[in-house]
């Protein structure tokens, strides 16, 4: 699985668009706590309409 840092705002905007155009999507959310103070979250969308070629997120900004 490819991992890439991304800008949260762009990812949420893309997800909002996907969900807005879908009648129904199954969503699996898995949260894994780590020994550190951070957790791993995996979100899987099933039955998403159309191709997902529009997913383009960039690295987080340095704000």
N, CA, C and O atoms as a Maestro MAE file, in Angstrom:
{
 s_m_m2io_version
 :::
 2.0.0
}

f_m_ct {
 s_m_title
 :::
 protein
 m_atom[252] {
  # First column is atom index #
  i_m_mmod_type
  r_m_x_coord
  r_m_y_coord
  r_m_z_coord
  i_m_residue_number
  s_m_chain_name
  s_m_pdb_residue_name
  s_m_pdb_atom_name
  i_m_atomic_number
  :::
  1 25 0.839 -1.167 0.000 1 A "UNK " " N  " 7
  2 3 0.000 0.000 0.000 1 A "UNK " " CA " 6
  3 2 0.891 1.239 0.000 1 A "UNK " " C  " 6
  4 15 1.845 1.333 0.772 1 A "UNK " " O  " 8
  5 25 0.566 2.189 -0.878 2 A "UNK " " N  " 7
  6 3 1.348 3.413 -0.968 2 A "UNK " " CA " 6
  7 2 0.876 4.398 0.108 2 A "UNK " " C  " 6
  8 15 -0.323 4.625 0.266 2 A "UNK " " O  " 8
  9 25 1.806 4.966 0.828 3 A "UNK " " N  " 7
  10 3 1.479 5.973 1.836 3 A "UNK " " CA " 6
  11 2 2.051 7.302 1.396 3 A "UNK " " C  " 6
  12 15 3.171 7.376 0.890 3 A "UNK " " O  " 8
  13 25 1.261 8.363 1.595 4 A "UNK " " N  " 7
  14 3 1.697 9.684 1.170 4 A "UNK " " CA " 6
  15 2 1.065 10.704 2.107 4 A "UNK " " C  " 6
  16 15 -0.136 10.651 2.371 4 A "UNK " " O  " 8
  17 25 1.868 11.625 2.605 5 A "UNK " " N  " 7
  18 3 1.318 12.714 3.392 5 A "UNK " " CA " 6
  19 2 0.438 13.563 2.490 5 A "UNK " " C  " 6
  20 15 0.776 13.800 1.330 5 A "UNK " " O  " 8
  21 25 -0.683 14.020 3.017 6 A "UNK " " N  " 7
  22 3 -1.549 14.848 2.196 6 A "UNK " " CA " 6
  23 2 -2.142 15.972 3.023 6 A "UNK " " C  " 6
  24 15 -2.168 15.921 4.252 6 A "UNK " " O  " 8
  25 25 -2.609 16.972 2.331 7 A "UNK " " N  " 7
  26 3 -3.228 18.125 2.944 7 A "UNK " " CA " 6
  27 2 -4.641 17.729 3.341 7 A "UNK " " C  " 6
  28 15 -5.435 17.340 2.484 7 A "UNK " " O  " 8
  29 25 -4.966 17.820 4.615 8 A "UNK " " N  " 7
  30 3 -6.253 17.356 5.133 8 A "UNK " " CA " 6
  31 2 -7.427 18.060 4.457 8 A "UNK " " C  " 6
  32 15 -8.428 17.416 4.143 8 A "UNK " " O  " 8
  33 25 -7.325 19.351 4.231 9 A "UNK " " N  " 7
  34 3 -8.430 20.093 3.619 9 A "UNK " " CA " 6
  35 2 -8.766 19.590 2.230 9 A "UNK " " C  " 6
  36 15 -9.940 19.457 1.886 9 A "UNK " " O  " 8
  37 25 -7.744 19.307 1.423 10 A "UNK " " N  " 7
  38 3 -7.979 18.793 0.069 10 A "UNK " " CA " 6
  39 2 -8.601 17.411 0.118 10 A "UNK " " C  " 6
  40 15 -9.503 17.111 -0.663 10 A "UNK " " O  " 8
  41 25 -8.136 16.568 1.019 11 A "UNK " " N  " 7
  42 3 -8.688 15.227 1.142 11 A "UNK " " CA " 6
  43 2 -10.153 15.281 1.557 11 A "UNK " " C  " 6
  44 15 -10.980 14.556 1.003 11 A "UNK " " O  " 8
  45 25 -10.481 16.128 2.520 12 A "UNK " " N  " 7
  46 3 -11.867 16.242 2.972 12 A "UNK " " CA " 6
  47 2 -12.768 16.833 1.890 12 A "UNK " " C  " 6
  48 15 -13.922 16.425 1.760 12 A "UNK " " O  " 8
  49 25 -12.263 17.779 1.123 13 A "UNK " " N  " 7
  50 3 -13.041 18.353 0.022 13 A "UNK " " CA " 6
  51 2 -13.331 17.292 -1.030 13 A "UNK " " C  " 6
  52 15 -14.449 17.223 -1.541 13 A "UNK " " O  " 8
  53 25 -12.334 16.458 -1.365 14 A "UNK " " N  " 7
  54 3 -12.541 15.386 -2.330 14 A "UNK " " CA " 6
  55 2 -13.559 14.382 -1.803 14 A "UNK " " C  " 6
  56 15 -14.451 13.958 -2.538 14 A "UNK " " O  " 8
  57 25 -13.431 14.002 -0.539 15 A "UNK " " N  " 7
  58 3 -14.355 13.047 0.062 15 A "UNK " " CA " 6
  59 2 -15.772 13.603 0.073 15 A "UNK " " C  " 6
  60 15 -16.725 12.869 -0.187 15 A "UNK " " O  " 8
  61 25 -15.920 14.881 0.368 16 A "UNK " " N  " 7
  62 3 -17.239 15.526 0.343 16 A "UNK " " CA " 6
  63 2 -17.869 15.418 -1.040 16 A "UNK " " C  " 6
  64 15 -19.061 15.133 -1.153 16 A "UNK " " O  " 8
  65 25 -17.081 15.643 -2.101 17 A "UNK " " N  " 7
  66 3 -17.596 15.547 -3.473 17 A "UNK " " CA " 6
  67 2 -18.012 14.119 -3.810 17 A "UNK " " C  " 6
  68 15 -19.061 13.904 -4.418 17 A "UNK " " O  " 8
  69 25 -17.199 13.146 -3.419 18 A "UNK " " N  " 7
  70 3 -17.533 11.740 -3.694 18 A "UNK " " CA " 6
  71 2 -18.855 11.380 -3.031 18 A "UNK " " C  " 6
  72 15 -19.730 10.784 -3.659 18 A "UNK " " O  " 8
  73 25 -18.996 11.743 -1.767 19 A "UNK " " N  " 7
  74 3 -20.204 11.385 -1.029 19 A "UNK " " CA " 6
  75 2 -21.421 12.162 -1.513 19 A "UNK " " C  " 6
  76 15 -22.541 11.654 -1.453 19 A "UNK " " O  " 8
  77 25 -21.218 13.385 -1.992 20 A "UNK " " N  " 7
  78 3 -22.336 14.199 -2.478 20 A "UNK " " CA " 6
  79 2 -22.979 13.576 -3.714 20 A "UNK " " C  " 6
  80 15 -24.191 13.690 -3.899 20 A "UNK " " O  " 8
  81 25 -22.192 12.922 -4.560 21 A "UNK " " N  " 7
  82 3 -22.693 12.368 -5.815 21 A "UNK " " CA " 6
  83 2 -23.101 10.906 -5.699 21 A "UNK " " C  " 6
  84 15 -23.481 10.299 -6.701 21 A "UNK " " O  " 8
  85 25 -23.035 10.341 -4.538 22 A "UNK " " N  " 7
  86 3 -23.357 8.925 -4.357 22 A "UNK " " CA " 6
  87 2 -24.708 8.779 -3.672 22 A "UNK " " C  " 6
  88 15 -25.051 9.544 -2.771 22 A "UNK " " O  " 8
  89 25 -25.467 7.785 -4.116 23 A "UNK " " N  " 7
  90 3 -26.739 7.500 -3.452 23 A "UNK " " CA " 6
  91 2 -26.492 6.731 -2.166 23 A "UNK " " C  " 6
  92 15 -27.133 6.991 -1.147 23 A "UNK " " O  " 8
  93 25 -25.578 5.800 -2.212 24 A "UNK " " N  " 7
  94 3 -25.243 5.007 -1.022 24 A "UNK " " CA " 6
  95 2 -23.838 4.452 -1.188 24 A "UNK " " C  " 6
  96 15 -23.501 3.895 -2.233 24 A "UNK " " O  " 8
  97 25 -23.026 4.606 -0.163 25 A "UNK " " N  " 7
  98 3 -21.664 4.073 -0.155 25 A "UNK " " CA " 6
  99 2 -21.469 3.366 1.173 25 A "UNK " " C  " 6
  100 15 -21.805 3.900 2.230 25 A "UNK " " O  " 8
  101 25 -20.925 2.164 1.109 26 A "UNK " " N  " 7
  102 3 -20.551 1.468 2.337 26 A "UNK " " CA " 6
  103 2 -19.182 1.975 2.765 26 A "UNK " " C  " 6
  104 15 -18.269 2.089 1.947 26 A "UNK " " O  " 8
  105 25 -19.047 2.275 4.038 27 A "UNK " " N  " 7
  106 3 -17.794 2.812 4.560 27 A "UNK " " CA " 6
  107 2 -17.312 1.930 5.698 27 A "UNK " " C  " 6
  108 15 -18.056 1.658 6.641 27 A "UNK " " O  " 8
  109 25 -16.069 1.485 5.611 28 A "UNK " " N  " 7
  110 3 -15.416 0.763 6.698 28 A "UNK " " CA " 6
  111 2 -14.362 1.696 7.285 28 A "UNK " " C  " 6
  112 15 -13.543 2.250 6.552 28 A "UNK " " O  " 8
  113 25 -14.380 1.868 8.597 29 A "UNK " " N  " 7
  114 3 -13.375 2.685 9.272 29 A "UNK " " CA " 6
  115 2 -12.696 1.812 10.318 29 A "UNK " " C  " 6
  116 15 -13.355 1.250 11.193 29 A "UNK " " O  " 8
  117 25 -11.372 1.703 10.221 30 A "UNK " " N  " 7
  118 3 -10.593 0.918 11.173 30 A "UNK " " CA " 6
  119 2 -9.617 1.871 11.851 30 A "UNK " " C  " 6
  120 15 -8.855 2.570 11.183 30 A "UNK " " O  " 8
  121 25 -9.643 1.894 13.184 31 A "UNK " " N  " 7
  122 3 -8.734 2.730 13.962 31 A "UNK " " CA " 6
  123 2 -7.843 1.816 14.780 31 A "UNK " " C  " 6
  124 15 -8.328 0.968 15.529 31 A "UNK " " O  " 8
  125 25 -6.541 1.992 14.635 32 A "UNK " " N  " 7
  126 3 -5.566 1.188 15.371 32 A "UNK " " CA " 6
  127 2 -4.747 2.114 16.246 32 A "UNK " " C  " 6
  128 15 -4.044 2.993 15.747 32 A "UNK " " O  " 8
  129 25 -4.838 1.918 17.549 33 A "UNK " " N  " 7
  130 3 -4.021 2.706 18.472 33 A "UNK " " CA " 6
  131 2 -2.597 2.163 18.456 33 A "UNK " " C  " 6
  132 15 -2.381 0.953 18.385 33 A "UNK " " O  " 8
  133 25 -1.639 3.068 18.523 34 A "UNK " " N  " 7
  134 3 -0.241 2.659 18.555 34 A "UNK " " CA " 6
  135 2 0.326 2.985 19.933 34 A "UNK " " C  " 6
  136 15 -0.316 3.660 20.738 34 A "UNK " " O  " 8
  137 25 1.513 2.505 20.187 35 A "UNK " " N  " 7
  138 3 2.166 2.775 21.472 35 A "UNK " " CA " 6
  139 2 2.484 4.261 21.608 35 A "UNK " " C  " 6
  140 15 2.595 4.783 22.717 35 A "UNK " " O  " 8
  141 25 2.628 4.929 20.482 36 A "UNK " " N  " 7
  142 3 2.881 6.366 20.494 36 A "UNK " " CA " 6
  143 2 1.564 7.093 20.744 36 A "UNK " " C  " 6
  144 15 0.537 6.457 20.983 36 A "UNK " " O  " 8
  145 25 1.589 8.393 20.692 37 A "UNK " " N  " 7
  146 3 0.370 9.162 20.917 37 A "UNK " " CA " 6
  147 2 -0.484 9.281 19.658 37 A "UNK " " C  " 6
  148 15 -1.533 9.926 19.683 37 A "UNK " " O  " 8
  149 25 -0.051 8.672 18.563 38 A "UNK " " N  " 7
  150 3 -0.775 8.766 17.300 38 A "UNK " " CA " 6
  151 2 -1.486 7.456 17.007 38 A "UNK " " C  " 6
  152 15 -1.107 6.406 17.524 38 A "UNK " " O  " 8
  153 25 -2.514 7.521 16.179 39 A "UNK " " N  " 7
  154 3 -3.252 6.333 15.775 39 A "UNK " " CA " 6
  155 2 -3.261 6.240 14.260 39 A "UNK " " C  " 6
  156 15 -3.058 7.235 13.563 39 A "UNK " " O  " 8
  157 25 -3.496 5.052 13.763 40 A "UNK " " N  " 7
  158 3 -3.633 4.796 12.334 40 A "UNK " " CA " 6
  159 2 -5.114 4.643 12.032 40 A "UNK " " C  " 6
  160 15 -5.808 3.877 12.700 40 A "UNK " " O  " 8
  161 25 -5.603 5.365 11.033 41 A "UNK " " N  " 7
  162 3 -7.002 5.264 10.623 41 A "UNK " " CA " 6
  163 2 -7.029 4.861 9.164 41 A "UNK " " C  " 6
  164 15 -6.398 5.501 8.322 41 A "UNK " " O  " 8
  165 25 -7.762 3.797 8.866 42 A "UNK " " N  " 7
  166 3 -7.924 3.339 7.487 42 A "UNK " " CA " 6
  167 2 -9.394 3.438 7.133 42 A "UNK " " C  " 6
  168 15 -10.240 2.854 7.809 42 A "UNK " " O  " 8
  169 25 -9.703 4.178 6.070 43 A "UNK " " N  " 7
  170 3 -11.077 4.345 5.617 43 A "UNK " " CA " 6
  171 2 -11.189 3.686 4.249 43 A "UNK " " C  " 6
  172 15 -10.439 4.016 3.330 43 A "UNK " " O  " 8
  173 25 -12.128 2.756 4.117 44 A "UNK " " N  " 7
  174 3 -12.358 2.071 2.852 44 A "UNK " " CA " 6
  175 2 -13.772 2.373 2.386 44 A "UNK " " C  " 6
  176 15 -14.733 2.156 3.125 44 A "UNK " " O  " 8
  177 25 -13.904 2.878 1.154 45 A "UNK " " N  " 7
  178 3 -15.208 3.170 0.570 45 A "UNK " " CA " 6
  179 2 -15.541 2.071 -0.430 45 A "UNK " " C  " 6
  180 15 -14.711 1.717 -1.267 45 A "UNK " " O  " 8
  181 25 -16.751 1.533 -0.345 46 A "UNK " " N  " 7
  182 3 -17.217 0.502 -1.267 46 A "UNK " " CA " 6
  183 2 -18.367 1.071 -2.099 46 A "UNK " " C  " 6
  184 15 -19.153 1.882 -1.610 46 A "UNK " " O  " 8
  185 25 -18.458 0.641 -3.351 47 A "UNK " " N  " 7
  186 3 -19.545 1.048 -4.253 47 A "UNK " " CA " 6
  187 2 -19.526 2.538 -4.563 47 A "UNK " " C  " 6
  188 15 -20.575 3.180 -4.621 47 A "UNK " " O  " 8
  189 25 -18.336 3.082 -4.763 48 A "UNK " " N  " 7
  190 3 -18.195 4.494 -5.123 48 A "UNK " " CA " 6
  191 2 -18.506 4.633 -6.611 48 A "UNK " " C  " 6
  192 15 -17.946 3.904 -7.430 48 A "UNK " " O  " 8
  193 25 -19.399 5.570 -6.972 49 A "UNK " " N  " 7
  194 3 -19.749 5.725 -8.382 49 A "UNK " " CA " 6
  195 2 -18.623 6.372 -9.186 49 A "UNK " " C  " 6
  196 15 -17.967 7.305 -8.724 49 A "UNK " " O  " 8
  197 25 -18.416 5.863 -10.384 50 A "UNK " " N  " 7
  198 3 -17.459 6.463 -11.301 50 A "UNK " " CA " 6
  199 2 -16.016 6.222 -10.925 50 A "UNK " " C  " 6
  200 15 -15.723 5.709 -9.845 50 A "UNK " " O  " 8
  201 25 -15.109 6.596 -11.821 51 A "UNK " " N  " 7
  202 3 -13.668 6.435 -11.537 51 A "UNK " " CA " 6
  203 2 -13.203 7.444 -10.495 51 A "UNK " " C  " 6
  204 15 -13.804 8.505 -10.328 51 A "UNK " " O  " 8
  205 25 -12.147 7.106 -9.811 52 A "UNK " " N  " 7
  206 3 -11.611 7.992 -8.770 52 A "UNK " " CA " 6
  207 2 -10.389 8.755 -9.239 52 A "UNK " " C  " 6
  208 15 -9.560 9.167 -8.427 52 A "UNK " " O  " 8
  209 25 -10.273 8.943 -10.528 53 A "UNK " " N  " 7
  210 3 -9.115 9.635 -11.072 53 A "UNK " " CA " 6
  211 2 -8.974 11.061 -10.584 53 A "UNK " " C  " 6
  212 15 -7.904 11.656 -10.717 53 A "UNK " " O  " 8
  213 25 -10.037 11.624 -10.019 54 A "UNK " " N  " 7
  214 3 -9.982 12.997 -9.546 54 A "UNK " " CA " 6
  215 2 -9.310 13.156 -8.192 54 A "UNK " " C  " 6
  216 15 -9.189 14.275 -7.694 54 A "UNK " " O  " 8
  217 25 -8.872 12.060 -7.589 55 A "UNK " " N  " 7
  218 3 -8.222 12.163 -6.283 55 A "UNK " " CA " 6
  219 2 -6.808 12.654 -6.472 55 A "UNK " " C  " 6
  220 15 -5.924 11.908 -6.893 55 A "UNK " " O  " 8
  221 25 -6.605 13.915 -6.157 56 A "UNK " " N  " 7
  222 3 -5.282 14.508 -6.225 56 A "UNK " " CA " 6
  223 2 -5.085 15.347 -4.981 56 A "UNK " " C  " 6
  224 15 -5.671 16.421 -4.848 56 A "UNK " " O  " 8
  225 25 -4.275 14.867 -4.087 57 A "UNK " " N  " 7
  226 3 -3.998 15.632 -2.874 57 A "UNK " " CA " 6
  227 2 -2.502 15.878 -2.806 57 A "UNK " " C  " 6
  228 15 -1.699 15.059 -3.254 57 A "UNK " " O  " 8
  229 25 -2.151 16.997 -2.249 58 A "UNK " " N  " 7
  230 3 -0.745 17.357 -2.175 58 A "UNK " " CA " 6
  231 2 -0.225 17.252 -0.757 58 A "UNK " " C  " 6
  232 15 -0.979 16.951 0.168 58 A "UNK " " O  " 8
  233 25 1.055 17.498 -0.586 59 A "UNK " " N  " 7
  234 3 1.647 17.435 0.752 59 A "UNK " " CA " 6
  235 2 1.073 18.519 1.635 59 A "UNK " " C  " 6
  236 15 0.604 19.544 1.140 59 A "UNK " " O  " 8
  237 25 1.105 18.301 2.949 60 A "UNK " " N  " 7
  238 3 0.584 19.322 3.858 60 A "UNK " " CA " 6
  239 2 1.353 20.622 3.723 60 A "UNK " " C  " 6
  240 15 2.553 20.625 3.448 60 A "UNK " " O  " 8
  241 25 0.653 21.717 3.917 61 A "UNK " " N  " 7
  242 3 1.333 23.013 3.848 61 A "UNK " " CA " 6
  243 2 2.115 23.241 5.132 61 A "UNK " " C  " 6
  244 15 1.872 22.573 6.138 61 A "UNK " " O  " 8
  245 25 3.043 24.170 5.101 62 A "UNK " " N  " 7
  246 3 3.914 24.432 6.248 62 A "UNK " " CA " 6
  247 2 3.342 25.461 7.212 62 A "UNK " " C  " 6
  248 15 4.099 26.048 7.985 62 A "UNK " " O  " 8
  249 25 2.029 25.701 7.196 63 A "UNK " " N  " 7
  250 3 1.421 26.725 8.062 63 A "UNK " " CA " 6
  251 2 1.770 26.510 9.496 63 A "UNK " " C  " 6
  252 15 1.343 27.279 10.357 63 A "UNK " " O  " 8
  :::
 }
 m_bond[251] {
  # First column is bond index #
  i_m_from
  i_m_to
  i_m_order
  :::
  1 1 2 1
  2 2 3 1
  3 3 4 2
  4 3 5 1
  5 5 6 1
  6 6 7 1
  7 7 8 2
  8 7 9 1
  9 9 10 1
  10 10 11 1
  11 11 12 2
  12 11 13 1
  13 13 14 1
  14 14 15 1
  15 15 16 2
  16 15 17 1
  17 17 18 1
  18 18 19 1
  19 19 20 2
  20 19 21 1
  21 21 22 1
  22 22 23 1
  23 23 24 2
  24 23 25 1
  25 25 26 1
  26 26 27 1
  27 27 28 2
  28 27 29 1
  29 29 30 1
  30 30 31 1
  31 31 32 2
  32 31 33 1
  33 33 34 1
  34 34 35 1
  35 35 36 2
  36 35 37 1
  37 37 38 1
  38 38 39 1
  39 39 40 2
  40 39 41 1
  41 41 42 1
  42 42 43 1
  43 43 44 2
  44 43 45 1
  45 45 46 1
  46 46 47 1
  47 47 48 2
  48 47 49 1
  49 49 50 1
  50 50 51 1
  51 51 52 2
  52 51 53 1
  53 53 54 1
  54 54 55 1
  55 55 56 2
  56 55 57 1
  57 57 58 1
  58 58 59 1
  59 59 60 2
  60 59 61 1
  61 61 62 1
  62 62 63 1
  63 63 64 2
  64 63 65 1
  65 65 66 1
  66 66 67 1
  67 67 68 2
  68 67 69 1
  69 69 70 1
  70 70 71 1
  71 71 72 2
  72 71 73 1
  73 73 74 1
  74 74 75 1
  75 75 76 2
  76 75 77 1
  77 77 78 1
  78 78 79 1
  79 79 80 2
  80 79 81 1
  81 81 82 1
  82 82 83 1
  83 83 84 2
  84 83 85 1
  85 85 86 1
  86 86 87 1
  87 87 88 2
  88 87 89 1
  89 89 90 1
  90 90 91 1
  91 91 92 2
  92 91 93 1
  93 93 94 1
  94 94 95 1
  95 95 96 2
  96 95 97 1
  97 97 98 1
  98 98 99 1
  99 99 100 2
  100 99 101 1
  101 101 102 1
  102 102 103 1
  103 103 104 2
  104 103 105 1
  105 105 106 1
  106 106 107 1
  107 107 108 2
  108 107 109 1
  109 109 110 1
  110 110 111 1
  111 111 112 2
  112 111 113 1
  113 113 114 1
  114 114 115 1
  115 115 116 2
  116 115 117 1
  117 117 118 1
  118 118 119 1
  119 119 120 2
  120 119 121 1
  121 121 122 1
  122 122 123 1
  123 123 124 2
  124 123 125 1
  125 125 126 1
  126 126 127 1
  127 127 128 2
  128 127 129 1
  129 129 130 1
  130 130 131 1
  131 131 132 2
  132 131 133 1
  133 133 134 1
  134 134 135 1
  135 135 136 2
  136 135 137 1
  137 137 138 1
  138 138 139 1
  139 139 140 2
  140 139 141 1
  141 141 142 1
  142 142 143 1
  143 143 144 2
  144 143 145 1
  145 145 146 1
  146 146 147 1
  147 147 148 2
  148 147 149 1
  149 149 150 1
  150 150 151 1
  151 151 152 2
  152 151 153 1
  153 153 154 1
  154 154 155 1
  155 155 156 2
  156 155 157 1
  157 157 158 1
  158 158 159 1
  159 159 160 2
  160 159 161 1
  161 161 162 1
  162 162 163 1
  163 163 164 2
  164 163 165 1
  165 165 166 1
  166 166 167 1
  167 167 168 2
  168 167 169 1
  169 169 170 1
  170 170 171 1
  171 171 172 2
  172 171 173 1
  173 173 174 1
  174 174 175 1
  175 175 176 2
  176 175 177 1
  177 177 178 1
  178 178 179 1
  179 179 180 2
  180 179 181 1
  181 181 182 1
  182 182 183 1
  183 183 184 2
  184 183 185 1
  185 185 186 1
  186 186 187 1
  187 187 188 2
  188 187 189 1
  189 189 190 1
  190 190 191 1
  191 191 192 2
  192 191 193 1
  193 193 194 1
  194 194 195 1
  195 195 196 2
  196 195 197 1
  197 197 198 1
  198 198 199 1
  199 199 200 2
  200 199 201 1
  201 201 202 1
  202 202 203 1
  203 203 204 2
  204 203 205 1
  205 205 206 1
  206 206 207 1
  207 207 208 2
  208 207 209 1
  209 209 210 1
  210 210 211 1
  211 211 212 2
  212 211 213 1
  213 213 214 1
  214 214 215 1
  215 215 216 2
  216 215 217 1
  217 217 218 1
  218 218 219 1
  219 219 220 2
  220 219 221 1
  221 221 222 1
  222 222 223 1
  223 223 224 2
  224 223 225 1
  225 225 226 1
  226 226 227 1
  227 227 228 2
  228 227 229 1
  229 229 230 1
  230 230 231 1
  231 231 232 2
  232 231 233 1
  233 233 234 1
  234 234 235 1
  235 235 236 2
  236 235 237 1
  237 237 238 1
  238 238 239 1
  239 239 240 2
  240 239 241 1
  241 241 242 1
  242 242 243 1
  243 243 244 2
  244 243 245 1
  245 245 246 1
  246 246 247 1
  247 247 248 2
  248 247 249 1
  249 249 250 1
  250 250 251 1
  251 251 252 2
  :::
 }
}
